[in-house]
């Protein structure tokens, strides 16, 4: 890579990009450059505009919404509700469980999560949605009430309390899942057959259930997406006595414990000629902002997943957060799985002035394309809290993070669809450094016309919930560009 286009550490900003579930637990970490000064007015102005819009919508608040705002839910009576879920034994049989969606939330994440629930309904998805959390203190009665009264096909699942009650794990072990690690635990626990696990800051251009119609999913019952190619000597790429941890894990795994054939037999995904993970060129393989698994076709992978997240991760760290646990579980279970044929993309960061400074290198939130090999690229979704929340962390630390993870008011471009590859070099005159989120030299195409109207609608839902104007959820507000 050209020396003038060096990458600088993401310095904690990755937590903002990917793992919003911990937004009230982890402070923003300063980047390793000097302190950056900037005015907060660039974030206050769009916020004031949206406040005005929310006020107008609030005047039409319905009696149903007023009731939902005032109501409280007795946690002891959750299991008596048709829309509440405690365990497989007590769950309602009236809601179809052949296909469904799971999300993970805590109190601070509920507004963004509920805005995604509403957006999914507006996109035509009416599947069961299960909202997972870990122990009662993560989900207040107010949050429970808001969620259950906002959607009739939604369940709330305290996975940690349920597994402790059933003796599957101890309370101390369960407390280790009050983070992004609750995502694979939710995948293990859910009684939905064909599961879509979504991050709450995903912004979709169409119903994500379309994933199940693709060739890769129908063949394997899975769809995984790639993360950026980021090389470091850590996680599954760390060195253990001269051997890559990934290869050591495959060689030393107790296959007999799961009634699997003995010995390592790496899948085609780990082809030594093509796999960045196997060639030690990356320590990040999977982006877990959308994970699709048909559990009825997963073989021993779900049991292996449980082992990885409850035992193996405490012995040696194999992943930055939860994300590598899904594909590794299928790899170790010798179960066929499918990765998108396309690499990850980025959306342009207006705050970072990507297009003005380095128009071939975008640094915003992660973009994923439809995982099909055809002649017409289709932008499926962006995983980006920075597109929704004007204040991505503690106000006092906003001046210490890189521009590209701050509120992205008006993106204009996205990375063209292409095969996965490492960063290159910019062909522009830009001589500065690039935050780790940037895809350097990957190019830029204009965003589809329909995206900004959809983003505006999602922001409307989110701000309405944050402001207590729940009438914002009463309709889908079609605007130009949205069918």
Secondary structure, DSSP 8 states (H G I E B T S, - for coil): --GGG-EE--TTHHHHHH-GGGTTTS-----SS------THHHHHHHHHHHHHHHHHHTT--HHHHHHHH----GGGGGGSTT-B--TTTS-SSS--SEEEEEE--GGGHHHHHHHHHHHHHTT--SEEEEEESSGGGS-HHHHHHHHHH-TTEEEEEHHHHHHHTTSS-HHHHGGGSSTTHHHHHHHH---SEEEEE-TTEEESS-GGGGGGSHHHHHHSEEEEE------S-GGG-EETTEEHHHHHHHH--GGGGT--SS----GGG-TTT-TTTTTS-S--EEEEEEEEEGGG-TTHHHHHHHIIIIIHHHS--SSTTTTHHHHHHHHTT----B-SS--EEB--TTTTHHHH-TT-B-SSEEEE-SS-SSS--EEEEE-GGGT-S--S-GGGGGGS-GGGS------EE------------SSS--S-EETT-BTT---EE--HHHHHHHHHHHHHHHHHHTT-GGGGSS----TT--
